[in-house]
Amino acid sequence: MAQNGIQNHMTERLQVIGEEQRFTTDLSSSIENWGLLEKGFNYDLVAVFGSQSSGKSTLLNRVFGTTFEVMDEADRRQTTKGLP
């Protein structure tokens, strides 16, 4: 289903660096499952960072059709978690 002119599709996401500031243990298996081993370096990786509630998830959802949860005005709680 399209939302705001973007085709929505569920895509597996992975936090590459954990709270311990180390690569997640699932990284190798995810790279293999996604077929990236055969791609070598022929793929793109995007990182977005910024202040809380600055629109990072909204930007990713609109540009890439991802489904990151975004904060609504009533709930006003943290929706995504980054590094300390």
C-alpha positions in Angstrom: 0.0 0.0 0.0 1.3 3.4 -0.9 1.6 6.2 1.7 2.5 9.7 0.7 3.4 8.5 -2.8 5.8 5.8 -1.4 5.3 2.1 -1.9 5.5 0.5 1.6 7.1 -2.9 2.0 8.4 -4.6 5.1 12.2 -4.6 5.1 14.3 -6.3 7.7 16.3 -3.7 9.6 19.4 -4.2 11.7 21.1 -2.0 14.2 24.7 -2.4 13.0 26.4 -1.1 16.2 24.9 -2.0 19.6 24.8 -0.1 22.8 28.3 -1.5 23.7 29.6 0.4 20.7 30.5 -2.9 18.9 29.2 -4.5 15.7 26.2 -6.6 16.5 26.7 -10.4 16.5 23.9 -10.7 13.9 25.7 -8.6 11.3 27.5 -11.5 9.5 24.4 -13.7 9.2 22.3 -10.8 8.1 24.8 -9.8 5.4 24.7 -13.4 4.2 20.9 -13.7 4.4 20.5 -10.4 2.4 22.8 -11.7 -0.4 25.3 -9.0 0.2 28.3 -11.3 0.3 28.0 -11.8 -3.5 27.7 -8.1 -4.0 31.2 -7.3 -2.7 31.0 -3.5 -2.1 28.3 -2.9 -4.7 25.6 -1.8 -2.2 24.7 1.3 -0.3 24.6 1.9 3.4 22.9 4.9 5.0 23.4 6.3 8.5 21.3 9.1 9.9 22.0 10.9 13.1 20.7 14.0 14.8 18.9 15.4 17.8 15.9 13.7 19.3 12.6 14.4 17.5 14.4 16.1 14.6 12.7 13.9 11.9 15.3 11.2 11.2 12.7 8.3 11.1 10.3 10.4 9.0 13.1 11.2 6.5 14.1 7.5 6.1 10.4 6.5 5.8 9.7 9.0 3.1 12.9 8.6 1.1 13.3 4.8 1.3 9.8 3.6 2.1 10.9 2.1 5.4 8.5 1.7 8.3 10.4 3.2 11.3 7.9 4.2 14.1 7.5 7.9 14.4 6.5 9.9 17.4 2.9 11.2 17.5 2.0 14.4 19.3 -0.1 12.6 22.0 2.4 9.9 23.0 5.6 12.0 22.9 8.0 9.1 23.7 11.2 7.9 22.2 10.6 5.6 19.3 14.0 4.6 18.1 17.2 4.0 20.0 20.6 5.0 19.1 24.0 5.0 20.7 24.7 6.8 24.0 
